[in-house]
């Protein structure tokens, strides 16, 4: 496997704490798909999950060469096993891999274009 591009992003989860009880906030609705919102708000504290998905979207943009991509066009879905998958305009990007990790304070994502 040959790596063509890589993108990485890290973000503090604290930036998303203000949305903890407001899934209808304009920022959330603008930057996250309905599936992402449902996934994140399915947890007691959605903040680290929101941060992780946001970091993943930023990492994907960087791995795609820093293109100015409208973030809602990128969607992070999870397999039954929990593995994140990347979709762009509702089509799975098979040429990219993504990894997301988070603690209560930070979230980090790495995207690799293969």
C-alpha positions as CSV (number, residue, x, y, z in Angstrom):
1,X,0.0,0.0,0.0
2,X,1.4,3.4,-1.0
3,X,0.4,6.5,1.0
4,X,-0.3,9.4,-1.2
5,X,-1.5,12.0,1.3
6,X,-1.9,12.3,5.0
7,X,-3.9,14.7,7.2
8,X,-4.0,15.1,10.9
9,X,-6.1,17.3,13.3
10,X,-6.3,17.7,17.0
11,X,-8.9,19.7,18.8
12,X,-9.9,20.3,22.4
13,X,-13.2,18.7,23.4
14,X,-13.9,21.7,25.6
15,X,-14.8,23.7,22.5
16,X,-17.8,21.4,22.1
17,X,-19.0,21.3,25.7
18,X,-21.4,24.2,25.2
19,X,-23.4,22.0,22.7
20,X,-23.8,19.2,25.2
21,X,-27.5,19.8,25.6
22,X,-28.2,21.5,22.3
23,X,-28.2,19.2,19.3
24,X,-30.1,21.9,17.4
25,X,-27.5,24.6,17.7
26,X,-26.8,26.2,14.3
27,X,-23.1,25.2,14.5
28,X,-24.0,21.6,15.0
29,X,-26.7,21.5,12.3
30,X,-24.3,23.2,9.8
31,X,-21.2,21.0,10.4
32,X,-22.6,17.6,11.3
33,X,-24.9,15.2,9.4
34,X,-28.1,13.9,11.0
35,X,-26.3,10.5,11.4
36,X,-23.3,12.1,13.1
37,X,-25.6,14.1,15.5
38,X,-27.5,10.9,16.4
39,X,-24.3,9.0,17.0
40,X,-22.6,11.7,19.2
41,X,-25.7,12.6,21.2
42,X,-26.3,8.9,21.9
43,X,-23.5,9.2,24.5
44,X,-23.9,10.7,27.9
45,X,-21.3,13.3,27.0
46,X,-21.3,14.0,23.3
47,X,-18.5,16.6,23.5
48,X,-15.5,14.2,22.9
49,X,-17.4,12.5,20.1
50,X,-18.3,15.8,18.4
51,X,-14.7,16.9,18.7
52,X,-13.5,13.5,17.2
53,X,-15.8,13.7,14.2
54,X,-14.9,17.4,13.6
55,X,-11.2,16.6,13.8
56,X,-11.8,13.7,11.4
57,X,-13.4,15.9,8.9
58,X,-10.6,18.4,9.1
59,X,-8.0,15.6,8.7
60,X,-9.8,14.4,5.6
61,X,-9.7,17.9,4.1
62,X,-6.0,18.0,4.7
63,X,-5.4,14.6,3.2
64,X,-7.3,15.6,0.1
65,X,-4.6,18.3,-0.5
66,X,-6.0,21.0,1.7
67,X,-9.0,21.5,-0.6
68,X,-11.7,23.9,0.6
69,X,-14.4,21.3,1.2
70,X,-17.7,22.1,2.6
71,X,-17.6,20.1,5.9
72,X,-21.2,18.9,5.7
73,X,-20.2,17.1,2.4
74,X,-17.9,14.8,4.5
75,X,-19.6,12.4,6.8
76,X,-18.1,10.0,9.3
77,X,-20.0,6.8,9.8
78,X,-19.2,3.9,12.0
79,X,-19.4,0.2,11.3
80,X,-21.1,-2.2,13.6
81,X,-17.7,-2.8,15.2
82,X,-17.2,0.9,15.7
83,X,-14.6,1.5,13.0
84,X,-15.0,5.0,11.4
85,X,-15.6,5.2,7.6
86,X,-15.5,8.3,5.4
87,X,-18.3,9.3,3.0
88,X,-18.2,12.3,0.7
89,X,-21.5,13.4,-0.8
90,X,-23.0,10.1,0.5
91,X,-20.4,7.9,-1.3
92,X,-17.9,5.9,0.6
93,X,-14.3,7.0,0.0
94,X,-12.5,3.7,-0.5
95,X,-9.3,5.5,-1.2
96,X,-9.0,6.8,2.3
97,X,-8.5,5.5,5.8
98,X,-9.4,7.3,9.0
99,X,-8.5,6.8,12.7
100,X,-10.1,8.8,15.5
101,X,-9.1,8.8,19.2
102,X,-10.2,11.0,22.1
103,X,-10.0,11.5,25.8
104,X,-12.3,13.8,27.8
105,X,-10.0,16.7,26.9
106,X,-8.7,16.2,23.4
107,X,-9.7,14.5,20.2
108,X,-7.3,13.5,17.4
109,X,-7.9,12.1,13.9
110,X,-5.6,10.9,11.2
111,X,-6.7,10.5,7.6
112,X,-4.6,8.7,4.9
113,X,-5.2,8.8,1.2
114,X,-4.0,5.5,-0.4
